[in-house]
Structure formats: C-alpha cells, structure tokens
C-alpha cells in the first residue's frame, strides 16, 4: 500500500476524533463512555505510530 493512501486513511480516521470528543459531552452516555475513551486512545496511538513510521509525511 502506498504511503499516500495510508496517509489519507489516517487523516480520515483522525477527522472522526472531534465527533468522539463531542460524544463524551453527552450526559446520558453511560457505560459507552468507556468505549469512546478507548476509541480515542486507539486513534491517538494510530496517529502517533503513523508519525513514527513515516516522519516525512505530514498530516
């Protein structure tokens, strides 16, 4: 897979981060809050790993 395609996919995933953050503001989220937090952590790890693997690619 080309770096550009991976970059586009990482950017797409990263763009969903704001939506997940807005979900955390919902008072009736209940136990789903744990899943949303986990998703945010995994997204952050994905972006960090991408940056370490392809330091020349800016996102």
MARMIVO-994048 format. One record per residue: x, y, z of N, C-alpha, C, O, CB in turn; residue in one letter; residue number from 1. Coordinates in steps of 0.001 Angstrom, whole numbers. Glycine has a CB too. Layout:
# residues N
<pt><n_X>X</n_X><n_Y>Y</n_Y><n_Z>Z</n_Z><ca_X>X</ca_X><ca_Y>Y</ca_Y><ca_Z>Z</ca_Z><c_X>X</c_X><c_Y>Y</c_Y><c_Z>Z</c_Z><o_X>X</o_X><o_Y>Y</o_Y><o_Z>Z</o_Z><cb_X>X</cb_X><cb_Y>Y</cb_Y><cb_Z>Z</cb_Z><r>a</r><k>NUM</k></pt>
...
This chain:
# residues 59
<pt><n_X>841</n_X><n_Y>-1168</n_Y><n_Z>0</n_Z><ca_X>0</ca_X><ca_Y>0</ca_Y><ca_Z>0</ca_Z><c_X>891</c_X><c_Y>1237</c_Y><c_Z>0</c_Z><o_X>1902</o_X><o_Y>1283</o_Y><o_Z>700</o_Z><cb_X>-959</cb_X><cb_Y>-5</cb_Y><cb_Z>1213</cb_Z><r>x</r><k>1</k></pt>
<pt><n_X>517</n_X><n_Y>2215</n_Y><n_Z>-772</n_Z><ca_X>1313</ca_X><ca_Y>3433</ca_Y><ca_Z>-871</ca_Z><c_X>1140</c_X><c_Y>4302</c_Y><c_Z>368</c_Z><o_X>101</o_X><o_Y>4279</o_Y><o_Z>1027</o_Z><cb_X>929</cb_X><cb_Y>4219</cb_Y><cb_Z>-2124</cb_Z><r>x</r><k>2</k></pt>
<pt><n_X>2170</n_X><n_Y>5056</n_Y><n_Z>661</n_Z><ca_X>2160</ca_X><ca_Y>5943</ca_Y><ca_Z>1818</ca_Z><c_X>1022</c_X><c_Y>6952</c_Y><c_Z>1696</c_Z><o_X>375</o_X><o_Y>7269</o_Y><o_Z>2694</o_Z><cb_X>3513</cb_X><cb_Y>6670</cb_Y><cb_Z>1960</cb_Z><r>x</r><k>3</k></pt>
<pt><n_X>771</n_X><n_Y>7454</n_Y><n_Z>510</n_Z><ca_X>-282</ca_X><ca_Y>8451</ca_Y><ca_Z>323</ca_Z><c_X>-1656</c_X><c_Y>7887</c_Y><c_Z>689</c_Z><o_X>-2472</o_X><o_Y>8582</o_Y><o_Z>1294</o_Z><cb_X>-288</cb_X><cb_Y>8949</cb_Y><cb_Z>-1125</cb_Z><r>x</r><k>4</k></pt>
<pt><n_X>-1908</n_X><n_Y>6652</n_Y><n_Z>330</n_Z><ca_X>-3190</ca_X><ca_Y>6024</ca_Y><ca_Z>647</ca_Z><c_X>-3330</c_X><c_Y>5842</c_Y><c_Z>2160</c_Z><o_X>-4390</o_X><o_Y>6094</o_Y><o_Z>2731</o_Z><cb_X>-3324</cb_X><cb_Y>4661</cb_Y><cb_Z>-75</cb_Z><r>x</r><k>5</k></pt>
<pt><n_X>-2253</n_X><n_Y>5405</n_Y><n_Z>2790</n_Z><ca_X>-2267</ca_X><ca_Y>5240</ca_Y><ca_Z>4246</ca_Z><c_X>-2505</c_X><c_Y>6589</c_Y><c_Z>4906</c_Z><o_X>-3294</o_X><o_Y>6700</o_Y><o_Z>5845</o_Z><cb_X>-939</cb_X><cb_Y>4612</cb_Y><cb_Z>4749</cb_Z><r>x</r><k>6</k></pt>
<pt><n_X>-1825</n_X><n_Y>7600</n_Y><n_Z>4417</n_Z><ca_X>-1982</ca_X><ca_Y>8947</ca_Y><ca_Z>4976</ca_Z><c_X>-3430</c_X><c_Y>9406</c_Y><c_Z>4862</c_Z><o_X>-3981</o_X><o_Y>9949</o_Y><o_Z>5819</o_Z><cb_X>-1050</cb_X><cb_Y>9945</cb_Y><cb_Z>4261</cb_Z><r>x</r><k>7</k></pt>
<pt><n_X>-4045</n_X><n_Y>9197</n_Y><n_Z>3718</n_Z><ca_X>-5440</ca_X><ca_Y>9608</ca_Y><ca_Z>3525</ca_Z><c_X>-6360</c_X><c_Y>8900</c_Y><c_Z>4508</c_Z><o_X>-7289</o_X><o_Y>9499</o_Y><o_Z>5049</o_Z><cb_X>-5891</cb_X><cb_Y>9321</cb_Y><cb_Z>2089</cb_Z><r>x</r><k>8</k></pt>
<pt><n_X>-6093</n_X><n_Y>7632</n_Y><n_Z>4730</n_Z><ca_X>-6930</ca_X><ca_Y>6873</ca_Y><ca_Z>5663</ca_Z><c_X>-6727</c_X><c_Y>7315</c_Y><c_Z>7095</c_Z><o_X>-7685</o_X><o_Y>7372</o_Y><o_Z>7866</o_Z><cb_X>-6641</cb_X><cb_Y>5394</cb_Y><cb_Z>5545</cb_Z><r>x</r><k>9</k></pt>
<pt><n_X>-5493</n_X><n_Y>7630</n_Y><n_Z>7466</n_Z><ca_X>-5220</ca_X><ca_Y>8113</ca_Y><ca_Z>8816</ca_Z><c_X>-5882</c_X><c_Y>9468</c_Y><c_Z>9021</c_Z><o_X>-6440</o_X><o_Y>9726</o_Y><o_Z>10087</o_Z><cb_X>-3698</cb_X><cb_Y>8209</cb_Y><cb_Z>9071</cb_Z><r>x</r><k>10</k></pt>
<pt><n_X>-5828</n_X><n_Y>10331</n_Y><n_Z>8020</n_Z><ca_X>-6474</ca_X><ca_Y>11646</ca_Y><ca_Z>8111</ca_Z><c_X>-7982</c_X><c_Y>11469</c_Y><c_Z>8274</c_Z><o_X>-8613</o_X><o_Y>12188</o_Y><o_Z>9049</o_Z><cb_X>-6160</cb_X><cb_Y>12507</cb_Y><cb_Z>6851</cb_Z><r>x</r><k>11</k></pt>
<pt><n_X>-8555</n_X><n_Y>10520</n_Y><n_Z>7550</n_Z><ca_X>-9995</ca_X><ca_Y>10268</ca_Y><ca_Z>7657</ca_Z><c_X>-10364</c_X><c_Y>9807</c_Y><c_Z>9067</c_Z><o_X>-11349</o_X><o_Y>10269</o_Y><o_Z>9643</o_Z><cb_X>-10434</cb_X><cb_Y>9213</cb_Y><cb_Z>6624</cb_Z><r>x</r><k>12</k></pt>
<pt><n_X>-9566</n_X><n_Y>8897</n_Y><n_Z>9611</n_Z><ca_X>-9810</ca_X><ca_Y>8422</ca_Y><ca_Z>10972</ca_Z><c_X>-9647</c_X><c_Y>9569</c_Y><c_Z>11962</c_Z><o_X>-10450</o_X><o_Y>9722</o_Y><o_Z>12883</o_Z><cb_X>-8852</cb_X><cb_Y>7262</cb_Y><cb_Z>11328</cb_Z><r>x</r><k>13</k></pt>
<pt><n_X>-8624</n_X><n_Y>10361</n_Y><n_Z>11774</n_Z><ca_X>-8350</ca_X><ca_Y>11475</ca_Y><ca_Z>12679</ca_Z><c_X>-9481</c_X><c_Y>12508</c_Y><c_Z>12648</c_Z><o_X>-9764</o_X><o_Y>13151</o_Y><o_Z>13659</o_Z><cb_X>-7019</cb_X><cb_Y>12141</cb_Y><cb_Z>12311</cb_Z><r>x</r><k>14</k></pt>
<pt><n_X>-10120</n_X><n_Y>12663</n_Y><n_Z>11497</n_Z><ca_X>-11205</ca_X><ca_Y>13645</ca_Y><ca_Z>11395</ca_Z><c_X>-12412</c_X><c_Y>13241</c_Y><c_Z>12244</c_Z><o_X>-13233</o_X><o_Y>14092</o_Y><o_Z>12589</o_Z><cb_X>-11631</cb_X><cb_Y>13813</cb_Y><cb_Z>9931</cb_Z><r>x</r><k>15</k></pt>
<pt><n_X>-12530</n_X><n_Y>11967</n_Y><n_Z>12581</n_Z><ca_X>-13634</ca_X><ca_Y>11497</ca_Y><ca_Z>13410</ca_Z><c_X>-13395</c_X><c_Y>11732</c_Y><c_Z>14903</c_Z><o_X>-14289</o_X><o_Y>11517</o_Y><o_Z>15722</o_Z><cb_X>-13867</cb_X><cb_Y>10026</cb_Y><cb_Z>13159</cb_Z><r>x</r><k>16</k></pt>
<pt><n_X>-12198</n_X><n_Y>12170</n_Y><n_Z>15245</n_Z><ca_X>-11851</ca_X><ca_Y>12383</ca_Y><ca_Z>16650</ca_Z><c_X>-12749</c_X><c_Y>13424</c_Y><c_Z>17302</c_Z><o_X>-13179</o_X><o_Y>13247</o_Y><o_Z>18442</o_Z><cb_X>-10397</cb_X><cb_Y>12808</cb_Y><cb_Z>16773</cb_Z><r>x</r><k>17</k></pt>
<pt><n_X>-13035</n_X><n_Y>14502</n_Y><n_Z>16592</n_Z><ca_X>-13878</ca_X><ca_Y>15564</ca_Y><ca_Z>17141</ca_Z><c_X>-15280</c_X><c_Y>15040</c_Y><c_Z>17466</c_Z><o_X>-15878</o_X><o_Y>15437</o_Y><o_Z>18467</o_Z><cb_X>-13968</cb_X><cb_Y>16739</cb_Y><cb_Z>16152</cb_Z><r>x</r><k>18</k></pt>
<pt><n_X>-15795</n_X><n_Y>14156</n_Y><n_Z>16625</n_Z><ca_X>-17106</ca_X><ca_Y>13571</ca_Y><ca_Z>16883</ca_Z><c_X>-17084</c_X><c_Y>12763</c_Y><c_Z>18182</c_Z><o_X>-18001</o_X><o_Y>12861</o_Y><o_Z>18998</o_Z><cb_X>-17541</cb_X><cb_Y>12680</cb_Y><cb_Z>15704</cb_Z><r>x</r><k>19</k></pt>
<pt><n_X>-16037</n_X><n_Y>11972</n_Y><n_Z>18363</n_Z><ca_X>-15934</ca_X><ca_Y>11191</ca_Y><ca_Z>19590</ca_Z><c_X>-15821</c_X><c_Y>12095</c_Y><c_Z>20816</c_Z><o_X>-16389</o_X><o_Y>11800</o_Y><o_Z>21868</o_Z><cb_X>-14732</cb_X><cb_Y>10253</cb_Y><cb_Z>19517</cb_Z><r>x</r><k>20</k></pt>
<pt><n_X>-15089</n_X><n_Y>13188</n_Y><n_Z>20673</n_Z><ca_X>-14983</ca_X><ca_Y>14127</ca_Y><ca_Z>21788</ca_Z><c_X>-16344</c_X><c_Y>14731</c_Y><c_Z>22120</c_Z><o_X>-16666</o_X><o_Y>14937</o_Y><o_Z>23291</o_Z><cb_X>-13976</cb_X><cb_Y>15239</cb_Y><cb_Z>21460</cb_Z><r>x</r><k>21</k></pt>
<pt><n_X>-17141</n_X><n_Y>15015</n_Y><n_Z>21093</n_Z><ca_X>-18470</ca_X><ca_Y>15569</ca_Y><ca_Z>21344</ca_Z><c_X>-19370</c_X><c_Y>14540</c_Y><c_Z>22028</c_Z><o_X>-20243</o_X><o_Y>14906</o_Y><o_Z>22815</o_Z><cb_X>-19109</cb_X><cb_Y>16041</cb_Y><cb_Z>20029</cb_Z><r>x</r><k>22</k></pt>
<pt><n_X>-19163</n_X><n_Y>13268</n_Y><n_Z>21732</n_Z><ca_X>-19937</ca_X><ca_Y>12228</ca_Y><ca_Z>22414</ca_Z><c_X>-19655</c_X><c_Y>12214</c_Y><c_Z>23911</c_Z><o_X>-20554</o_X><o_Y>11966</o_Y><o_Z>24715</o_Z><cb_X>-19629</cb_X><cb_Y>10858</cb_Y><cb_Z>21815</cb_Z><r>x</r><k>23</k></pt>
<pt><n_X>-18416</n_X><n_Y>12478</n_Y><n_Z>24281</n_Z><ca_X>-18059</ca_X><ca_Y>12481</ca_Y><ca_Z>25705</ca_Z><c_X>-18803</c_X><c_Y>13563</c_Y><c_Z>26479</c_Z><o_X>-18939</o_X><o_Y>13468</o_Y><o_Z>27699</o_Z><cb_X>-16556</cb_X><cb_Y>12676</cb_Y><cb_Z>25869</cb_Z><r>x</r><k>24</k></pt>
<pt><n_X>-19279</n_X><n_Y>14578</n_Y><n_Z>25790</n_Z><ca_X>-20010</ca_X><ca_Y>15664</ca_Y><ca_Z>26450</ca_Z><c_X>-21462</c_X><c_Y>15300</c_Y><c_Z>26733</c_Z><o_X>-22156</o_X><o_Y>16015</o_Y><o_Z>27456</o_Z><cb_X>-19959</cb_X><cb_Y>16916</cb_Y><cb_Z>25597</cb_Z><r>x</r><k>25</k></pt>
<pt><n_X>-21922</n_X><n_Y>14187</n_Y><n_Z>26162</n_Z><ca_X>-23307</ca_X><ca_Y>13756</ca_Y><ca_Z>26364</ca_Z><c_X>-23472</c_X><c_Y>13195</c_Y><c_Z>27783</c_Z><o_X>-22739</o_X><o_Y>12293</o_Y><o_Z>28187</o_Z><cb_X>-23715</cb_X><cb_Y>12689</cb_Y><cb_Z>25300</cb_Z><r>x</r><k>26</k></pt>
<pt><n_X>-24436</n_X><n_Y>13733</n_Y><n_Z>28531</n_Z><ca_X>-24613</ca_X><ca_Y>13273</ca_Y><ca_Z>29919</ca_Z><c_X>-25196</c_X><c_Y>11865</c_Y><c_Z>30027</c_Z><o_X>-25029</o_X><o_Y>11211</o_Y><o_Z>31057</o_Z><cb_X>-25507</cb_X><cb_Y>14233</cb_Y><cb_Z>30660</cb_Z><r>x</r><k>27</k></pt>
<pt><n_X>-25871</n_X><n_Y>11391</n_Y><n_Z>28994</n_Z><ca_X>-26540</ca_X><ca_Y>10094</ca_Y><ca_Z>29072</ca_Z><c_X>-25749</c_X><c_Y>8983</c_Y><c_Z>28381</c_Z><o_X>-26335</o_X><o_Y>7991</o_Y><o_Z>27946</o_Z><cb_X>-27921</cb_X><cb_Y>10191</cb_Y><cb_Z>28460</cb_Z><r>x</r><k>28</k></pt>
<pt><n_X>-24464</n_X><n_Y>9131</n_Y><n_Z>28278</n_Z><ca_X>-23632</ca_X><ca_Y>8168</ca_Y><ca_Z>27567</ca_Z><c_X>-23488</c_X><c_Y>6847</c_Y><c_Z>28327</c_Z><o_X>-23361</o_X><o_Y>5785</o_Y><o_Z>27717</o_Z><cb_X>-22263</cb_X><cb_Y>8763</cb_Y><cb_Z>27313</cb_Z><r>x</r><k>29</k></pt>
<pt><n_X>-23509</n_X><n_Y>6918</n_Y><n_Z>29623</n_Z><ca_X>-23439</ca_X><ca_Y>5707</ca_Y><ca_Z>30443</ca_Z><c_X>-22144</c_X><c_Y>4949</c_Y><c_Z>30250</c_Z><o_X>-21063</o_X><o_Y>5536</o_Y><o_Z>30202</o_Z><cb_X>-24598</cb_X><cb_Y>4801</cb_Y><cb_Z>30131</cb_Z><r>x</r><k>30</k></pt>
<pt><n_X>-22269</n_X><n_Y>3629</n_Y><n_Z>30138</n_Z><ca_X>-21079</ca_X><ca_Y>2783</ca_Y><ca_Z>30034</ca_Z><c_X>-20409</c_X><c_Y>2886</c_Y><c_Z>28670</c_Z><o_X>-19280</o_X><o_Y>2426</o_Y><o_Z>28502</o_Z><cb_X>-21445</cb_X><cb_Y>1341</cb_Y><cb_Z>30310</cb_Z><r>x</r><k>31</k></pt>
<pt><n_X>-21092</n_X><n_Y>3488</n_Y><n_Z>27689</n_Z><ca_X>-20456</ca_X><ca_Y>3693</ca_Y><ca_Z>26377</ca_Z><c_X>-19278</c_X><c_Y>4660</c_Y><c_Z>26472</c_Z><o_X>-18421</o_X><o_Y>4694</o_Y><o_Z>25589</o_Z><cb_X>-21482</cb_X><cb_Y>4223</cb_Y><cb_Z>25363</cb_Z><r>x</r><k>32</k></pt>
<pt><n_X>-19241</n_X><n_Y>5441</n_Y><n_Z>27545</n_Z><ca_X>-18128</ca_X><ca_Y>6375</ca_Y><ca_Z>27763</ca_Z><c_X>-16794</c_X><c_Y>5624</c_Y><c_Z>27750</c_Z><o_X>-15796</o_X><o_Y>6138</o_Y><o_Z>27245</o_Z><cb_X>-18306</cb_X><cb_Y>7134</cb_Y><cb_Z>29107</cb_Z><r>x</r><k>33</k></pt>
<pt><n_X>-16775</n_X><n_Y>4419</n_Y><n_Z>28301</n_Z><ca_X>-15557</ca_X><ca_Y>3604</ca_Y><ca_Z>28322</ca_Z><c_X>-15127</c_X><c_Y>3275</c_Y><c_Z>26893</c_Z><o_X>-13945</o_X><o_Y>3371</o_Y><o_Z>26560</o_Z><cb_X>-15779</cb_X><cb_Y>2299</cb_Y><cb_Z>29135</cb_Z><r>x</r><k>34</k></pt>
<pt><n_X>-16084</n_X><n_Y>2888</n_Y><n_Z>26051</n_Z><ca_X>-15763</ca_X><ca_Y>2554</ca_Y><ca_Z>24660</ca_Z><c_X>-15292</c_X><c_Y>3768</c_Y><c_Z>23879</c_Z><o_X>-14383</o_X><o_Y>3666</o_Y><o_Z>23055</o_Z><cb_X>-16972</cb_X><cb_Y>1942</cb_Y><cb_Z>23973</cb_Z><r>x</r><k>35</k></pt>
<pt><n_X>-15905</n_X><n_Y>4914</n_Y><n_Z>24131</n_Z><ca_X>-15499</ca_X><ca_Y>6134</ca_Y><ca_Z>23436</ca_Z><c_X>-14091</c_X><c_Y>6530</c_Y><c_Z>23847</c_Z><o_X>-13280</o_X><o_Y>6917</o_Y><o_Z>23006</o_Z><cb_X>-16482</cb_X><cb_Y>7282</cb_Y><cb_Z>23726</cb_Z><r>x</r><k>36</k></pt>
<pt><n_X>-13802</n_X><n_Y>6433</n_Y><n_Z>25129</n_Z><ca_X>-12443</ca_X><ca_Y>6730</ca_Y><ca_Z>25599</ca_Z><c_X>-11424</c_X><c_Y>5779</c_Y><c_Z>24981</c_Z><o_X>-10334</o_X><o_Y>6197</o_Y><o_Z>24590</o_Z><cb_X>-12375</cb_X><cb_Y>6644</cb_Y><cb_Z>27129</cb_Z><r>x</r><k>37</k></pt>
<pt><n_X>-11779</n_X><n_Y>4511</n_Y><n_Z>24896</n_Z><ca_X>-10884</ca_X><ca_Y>3521</ca_Y><ca_Z>24295</ca_Z><c_X>-10638</c_X><c_Y>3845</c_Y><c_Z>22827</c_Z><o_X>-9508</o_X><o_Y>3762</o_Y><o_Z>22347</o_Z><cb_X>-11468</cb_X><cb_Y>2102</cb_Y><cb_Z>24437</cb_Z><r>x</r><k>38</k></pt>
<pt><n_X>-11695</n_X><n_Y>4211</n_Y><n_Z>22121</n_Z><ca_X>-11560</ca_X><ca_Y>4563</ca_Y><ca_Z>20703</ca_Z><c_X>-10642</c_X><c_Y>5771</c_Y><c_Z>20531</c_Z><o_X>-9816</o_X><o_Y>5794</o_Y><o_Z>19619</o_Z><cb_X>-12942</cb_X><cb_Y>4855</cb_Y><cb_Z>20084</cb_Z><r>x</r><k>39</k></pt>
<pt><n_X>-10780</n_X><n_Y>6767</n_Y><n_Z>21394</n_Z><ca_X>-9910</ca_X><ca_Y>7946</ca_Y><ca_Z>21326</ca_Z><c_X>-8451</c_X><c_Y>7565</c_Y><c_Z>21570</c_Z><o_X>-7557</o_X><o_Y>8034</o_Y><o_Z>20865</o_Z><cb_X>-10358</cb_X><cb_Y>9004</cb_Y><cb_Z>22351</cb_Z><r>x</r><k>40</k></pt>
<pt><n_X>-8217</n_X><n_Y>6728</n_Y><n_Z>22552</n_Z><ca_X>-6848</ca_X><ca_Y>6297</ca_Y><ca_Z>22840</ca_Z><c_X>-6246</c_X><c_Y>5548</c_Y><c_Z>21653</c_Z><o_X>-5093</o_X><o_Y>5776</o_Y><o_Z>21288</o_Z><cb_X>-6818</cb_X><cb_Y>5409</cb_Y><cb_Z>24091</cb_Z><r>x</r><k>41</k></pt>
<pt><n_X>-7024</n_X><n_Y>4662</n_Y><n_Z>21059</n_Z><ca_X>-6521</ca_X><ca_Y>3891</ca_Y><ca_Z>19928</ca_Z><c_X>-6279</c_X><c_Y>4781</c_Y><c_Z>18710</c_Z><o_X>-5317</o_X><o_Y>4569</o_Y><o_Z>17972</o_Z><cb_X>-7500</cb_X><cb_Y>2775</cb_Y><cb_Z>19574</cb_Z><r>x</r><k>42</k></pt>
<pt><n_X>-7131</n_X><n_Y>5759</n_Y><n_Z>18499</n_Z><ca_X>-6922</ca_X><ca_Y>6692</ca_Y><ca_Z>17387</ca_Z><c_X>-5631</c_X><c_Y>7474</c_Y><c_Z>17590</c_Z><o_X>-4848</o_X><o_Y>7651</o_Y><o_Z>16657</o_Z><cb_X>-8118</cb_X><cb_Y>7659</cb_Y><cb_Z>17251</cb_Z><r>x</r><k>43</k></pt>
<pt><n_X>-5417</n_X><n_Y>7937</n_Y><n_Z>18813</n_Z><ca_X>-4199</ca_X><ca_Y>8690</ca_Y><ca_Z>19107</ca_Z><c_X>-2962</c_X><c_Y>7821</c_Y><c_Z>18898</c_Z><o_X>-1953</o_X><o_Y>8289</o_Y><o_Z>18370</o_Z><cb_X>-4234</cb_X><cb_Y>9227</cb_Y><cb_Z>20547</cb_Z><r>x</r><k>44</k></pt>
<pt><n_X>-3040</n_X><n_Y>6562</n_Y><n_Z>19312</n_Z><ca_X>-1918</ca_X><ca_Y>5643</ca_Y><ca_Z>19111</ca_Z><c_X>-1662</c_X><c_Y>5408</c_Y><c_Z>17625</c_Z><o_X>-511</o_X><o_Y>5348</o_Y><o_Z>17194</o_Z><cb_X>-2186</cb_X><cb_Y>4307</cb_Y><cb_Z>19817</cb_Z><r>x</r><k>45</k></pt>
<pt><n_X>-2728</n_X><n_Y>5276</n_Y><n_Z>16847</n_Z><ca_X>-2603</ca_X><ca_Y>5074</ca_Y><ca_Z>15410</ca_Z><c_X>-1879</c_X><c_Y>6254</c_Y><c_Z>14750</c_Z><o_X>-974</o_X><o_Y>6067</o_Y><o_Z>13937</o_Z><cb_X>-3989</cb_X><cb_Y>4880</cb_Y><cb_Z>14780</cb_Z><r>x</r><k>46</k></pt>
<pt><n_X>-2290</n_X><n_Y>7455</n_Y><n_Z>15111</n_Z><ca_X>-1671</ca_X><ca_Y>8648</ca_Y><ca_Z>14534</ca_Z><c_X>-216</c_X><c_Y>8753</c_Y><c_Z>14961</c_Z><o_X>647</o_X><o_Y>9081</o_Y><o_Z>14147</o_Z><cb_X>-2439</cb_X><cb_Y>9912</cb_Y><cb_Z>14949</cb_Z><r>x</r><k>47</k></pt>
<pt><n_X>66</n_X><n_Y>8476</n_Y><n_Z>16235</n_Z><ca_X>1454</ca_X><ca_Y>8516</ca_Y><ca_Z>16718</ca_Z><c_X>2324</c_X><c_Y>7491</c_Y><c_Z>15995</c_Z><o_X>3458</o_X><o_Y>7780</o_Y><o_Z>15615</o_Z><cb_X>1500</cb_X><cb_Y>8264</cb_Y><cb_Z>18232</cb_Z><r>x</r><k>48</k></pt>
<pt><n_X>1782</n_X><n_Y>6300</n_Y><n_Z>15813</n_Z><ca_X>2538</ca_X><ca_Y>5259</ca_Y><ca_Z>15119</ca_Z><c_X>2794</c_X><c_Y>5636</c_Y><c_Z>13662</c_Z><o_X>3875</o_X><o_Y>5384</o_Y><o_Z>13130</o_Z><cb_X>1792</cb_X><cb_Y>3925</cb_Y><cb_Z>15191</cb_Z><r>x</r><k>49</k></pt>
<pt><n_X>1804</n_X><n_Y>6234</n_Y><n_Z>13026</n_Z><ca_X>1979</ca_X><ca_Y>6692</ca_Y><ca_Z>11653</ca_Z><c_X>3099</c_X><c_Y>7732</c_Y><c_Z>11580</c_Z><o_X>3952</o_X><o_Y>7671</o_Y><o_Z>10694</o_Z><cb_X>660</cb_X><cb_Y>7278</cb_Y><cb_Z>11106</cb_Z><r>x</r><k>50</k></pt>
<pt><n_X>3090</n_X><n_Y>8672</n_Y><n_Z>12501</n_Z><ca_X>4113</ca_X><ca_Y>9730</ca_Y><ca_Z>12505</ca_Z><c_X>5508</c_X><c_Y>9153</c_Y><c_Z>12753</c_Z><o_X>6488</o_X><o_Y>9636</o_Y><o_Z>12186</o_Z><cb_X>3786</cb_X><cb_Y>10786</cb_Y><cb_Z>13577</cb_Z><r>x</r><k>51</k></pt>
<pt><n_X>5601</n_X><n_Y>8121</n_Y><n_Z>13600</n_Z><ca_X>6913</ca_X><ca_Y>7497</ca_Y><ca_Z>13847</ca_Z><c_X>7371</c_X><c_Y>6703</c_Y><c_Z>12640</c_Z><o_X>8559</o_X><o_Y>6678</o_Y><o_Z>12319</o_Z><cb_X>6857</cb_X><cb_Y>6584</cb_Y><cb_Z>15081</cb_Z><r>x</r><k>52</k></pt>
<pt><n_X>6437</n_X><n_Y>6059</n_Y><n_Z>11976</n_Z><ca_X>6783</ca_X><ca_Y>5221</ca_Y><ca_Z>10821</ca_Z><c_X>7117</c_X><c_Y>6051</c_Y><c_Z>9595</c_Z><o_X>8035</o_X><o_Y>5719</o_Y><o_Z>8844</o_Z><cb_X>5642</cb_X><cb_Y>4274</cb_Y><cb_Z>10497</cb_Z><r>x</r><k>53</k></pt>
<pt><n_X>6370</n_X><n_Y>7137</n_Y><n_Z>9390</n_Z><ca_X>6565</ca_X><ca_Y>7996</ca_Y><ca_Z>8216</ca_Z><c_X>6781</c_X><c_Y>9438</c_Y><c_Z>8691</c_Z><o_X>5899</o_X><o_Y>10280</o_Y><o_Z>8526</o_Z><cb_X>5335</cb_X><cb_Y>7907</cb_Y><cb_Z>7237</cb_Z><r>x</r><k>54</k></pt>
<pt><n_X>7944</n_X><n_Y>9727</n_Y><n_Z>9279</n_Z><ca_X>8172</ca_X><ca_Y>11074</ca_Y><ca_Z>9825</ca_Z><c_X>8151</c_X><c_Y>12160</c_Y><c_Z>8756</c_Z><o_X>7907</o_X><o_Y>13327</o_Y><o_Z>9062</o_Z><cb_X>9496</cb_X><cb_Y>11117</cb_Y><cb_Z>10552</cb_Z><r>x</r><k>55</k></pt>
<pt><n_X>8406</n_X><n_Y>11780</n_Y><n_Z>7497</n_Z><ca_X>8422</ca_X><ca_Y>12782</ca_Y><ca_Z>6427</ca_Z><c_X>7023</c_X><c_Y>13138</c_Y><c_Z>5950</c_Z><o_X>6831</o_X><o_Y>14168</o_Y><o_Z>5303</o_Z><cb_X>9243</cb_X><cb_Y>12282</cb_Y><cb_Z>5257</cb_Z><r>x</r><k>56</k></pt>
<pt><n_X>6039</n_X><n_Y>12291</n_Y><n_Z>6265</n_Z><ca_X>4659</ca_X><ca_Y>12544</ca_Y><ca_Z>5837</ca_Z><c_X>3960</c_X><c_Y>13395</c_Y><c_Z>6875</c_Z><o_X>3890</o_X><o_Y>13019</o_Y><o_Z>8045</o_Z><cb_X>3887</cb_X><cb_Y>11218</cb_Y><cb_Z>5614</cb_Z><r>x</r><k>57</k></pt>
<pt><n_X>3452</n_X><n_Y>14519</n_Y><n_Z>6466</n_Z><ca_X>2745</ca_X><ca_Y>15400</ca_Y><ca_Z>7398</ca_Z><c_X>1253</c_X><c_Y>15174</c_Y><c_Z>7271</c_Z><o_X>704</o_X><o_Y>15046</o_Y><o_Z>6176</o_Z><cb_X>3093</cb_X><cb_Y>16883</cb_Y><cb_Z>7138</cb_Z><r>x</r><k>58</k></pt>
<pt><n_X>612</n_X><n_Y>15131</n_Y><n_Z>8443</n_Z><ca_X>-845</ca_X><ca_Y>15010</ca_Y><ca_Z>8446</ca_Z><c_X>-1476</c_X><c_Y>16121</c_Y><c_Z>9229</c_Z><o_X>-2701</o_X><o_Y>16179</o_Y><o_Z>9339</o_Z><cb_X>-1273</cb_X><cb_Y>13677</cb_Y><cb_Z>9012</cb_Z><r>x</r><k>59</k></pt>
